[in-house]
Every structure is written in C-alpha cells, then in structure tokens.
C-alpha cells in the first residue's frame, strides 16, 4: 500500500502486482475509507481478468464501496456523505443490483473488520 498524487481517482488496486495506491492529498478519514474500498477490491476481485472486471465494473465498484461503507461504519467512521452517492452512481440506482451484492458485501465487510481488529 502506497500513497501517491492521483488525478483521476482516490485510489486503485493493481491485482497483477498486488499494489494498492491511495491518493496522497486525501484527508485521513477519506484515505481510511479509500483503503477499505481498495481492500474490498483485493478481497473480492483480485482473480478477475481485466476484461471481466471492466465488463462488470458497476457491480465491482458497488460491492467495493458498499464494503467500505459497512466496514467503516462498524469501525466508527461515517462515510455516507461520499459512499451513498458513489454506490448510487455505479449501481445506476438499481435496487436489485444493490440487493444482489448484499451477501458478498456483508461477508467481506465482516472479514475485513475481523482482520483489522485482530491484527
């Protein structure tokens, strides 16, 4: 995990190199939320081929941000001001998309929090 100046996103994960980059200019709270988001990508989407990721990016982004939102909430960080709009955008406001990702989101959020608090 590294911090760098980014112009297009708050962070990204490169599954091939196992590298996670978080924007250097983010506030501590936004950086923590972004780290949770990128950890969710690493946990859920690291095995996806790039073409498959791009084909299903809306679902992948919906899942990753939802995991970040849930995990951050459990850890006492309210990310709703950012996360709700992000999820709404990537899911196109489709409740079925959000419902369809719920099981993966909850399972992954709990695994992530468990790993963080036991570390």
C-alpha positions as CSV (number, residue, x, y, z in Angstrom):
1,X,0.0,0.0,0.0
2,X,1.4,3.3,-1.1
3,X,0.3,7.0,-1.1
4,X,0.8,8.9,-4.4
5,X,-0.5,12.0,-6.1
6,X,-3.5,10.9,-8.1
7,X,-5.6,13.0,-10.5
8,X,-8.4,10.6,-11.6
9,X,-9.4,8.6,-8.6
10,X,-9.0,8.4,-4.8
11,X,-7.1,5.1,-5.1
12,X,-6.7,2.0,-7.2
13,X,-5.7,-1.7,-6.9
14,X,-3.4,-3.4,-9.4
15,X,-4.2,-7.1,-8.8
16,X,-1.3,-8.3,-11.0
17,X,1.3,-6.5,-8.9
18,X,-0.7,-6.7,-5.7
19,X,-0.2,-2.9,-5.3
20,X,-2.7,-0.6,-3.7
21,X,-2.4,3.2,-4.1
22,X,-4.2,5.7,-2.0
23,X,-4.3,9.4,-3.0
24,X,-1.7,11.5,-1.1
25,X,-4.0,14.5,-0.9
26,X,-6.9,12.7,0.8
27,X,-7.9,13.6,4.3
28,X,-7.1,10.9,6.9
29,X,-10.8,9.9,7.0
30,X,-11.1,9.7,3.2
31,X,-7.8,7.8,3.0
32,X,-9.0,5.3,5.5
33,X,-12.3,4.8,3.6
34,X,-10.4,4.5,0.3
35,X,-8.1,1.9,1.9
36,X,-11.2,-0.1,2.9
37,X,-12.6,0.2,-0.6
38,X,-9.4,-1.0,-2.2
39,X,-9.0,-3.8,0.3
40,X,-12.5,-4.9,-0.7
41,X,-11.4,-5.0,-4.4
42,X,-8.4,-7.1,-3.4
43,X,-10.6,-9.5,-1.5
44,X,-13.4,-9.7,-4.0
45,X,-12.0,-9.0,-7.4
46,X,-8.3,-9.9,-7.5
47,X,-8.9,-13.0,-9.5
48,X,-10.9,-11.2,-12.2
49,X,-9.2,-10.9,-15.6
50,X,-9.1,-7.2,-16.6
51,X,-11.7,-7.6,-19.4
52,X,-14.1,-9.3,-16.9
53,X,-13.5,-6.6,-14.4
54,X,-14.3,-3.9,-17.0
55,X,-17.4,-5.8,-18.1
56,X,-18.7,-5.9,-14.6
57,X,-17.2,-2.8,-13.2
58,X,-20.5,-1.4,-12.0
59,X,-21.1,-4.4,-9.8
60,X,-17.4,-4.4,-8.6
61,X,-17.5,-0.7,-7.6
62,X,-20.9,-1.2,-6.0
63,X,-19.5,-4.1,-3.9
64,X,-16.2,-2.4,-3.0
65,X,-17.8,0.9,-1.9
66,X,-20.6,-0.9,0.0
67,X,-18.0,-3.0,1.8
68,X,-16.1,0.2,2.7
69,X,-19.3,1.9,3.9
70,X,-20.3,-1.1,6.1
71,X,-16.7,-1.7,7.5
72,X,-16.1,2.0,8.1
73,X,-19.4,2.2,10.0
74,X,-18.5,-0.7,12.2
75,X,-15.2,1.0,12.9
76,X,-16.9,4.3,13.8
77,X,-16.3,6.2,10.6
78,X,-19.4,7.7,8.8
79,X,-18.7,7.7,5.1
80,X,-22.3,8.2,4.0
81,X,-21.7,11.6,2.5
82,X,-19.4,10.0,-0.1
83,X,-20.4,6.4,-0.2
84,X,-24.1,6.7,-0.9
85,X,-23.6,8.8,-4.0
86,X,-20.8,6.5,-5.2
87,X,-22.9,3.4,-4.8
88,X,-25.9,5.1,-6.4
89,X,-23.8,6.1,-9.4
90,X,-22.1,2.8,-10.0
91,X,-25.3,0.8,-9.4
92,X,-27.3,3.2,-11.6
93,X,-29.7,3.5,-8.7
94,X,-30.9,-0.1,-9.3
95,X,-32.1,-1.6,-6.0
96,X,-31.7,-5.1,-7.5
97,X,-28.0,-4.6,-8.1
98,X,-27.5,-3.5,-4.5
99,X,-29.6,-6.3,-3.2
100,X,-27.7,-8.8,-5.4
101,X,-24.4,-7.7,-3.9
102,X,-25.6,-7.7,-0.3
103,X,-24.4,-11.2,0.7
104,X,-20.9,-10.6,-0.7
105,X,-20.8,-7.1,0.8
106,X,-21.7,-8.3,4.3
107,X,-19.5,-11.3,4.3
108,X,-16.5,-9.3,3.0
109,X,-17.1,-6.3,5.3
110,X,-17.2,-8.6,8.4
111,X,-14.0,-10.5,7.3
112,X,-12.2,-7.1,6.7
113,X,-13.2,-5.8,10.1
114,X,-12.3,-9.0,11.8
115,X,-8.9,-8.9,10.2
116,X,-8.3,-5.3,11.2
117,X,-9.4,-5.6,14.8
118,X,-7.4,-8.8,15.3
119,X,-4.2,-7.5,13.7
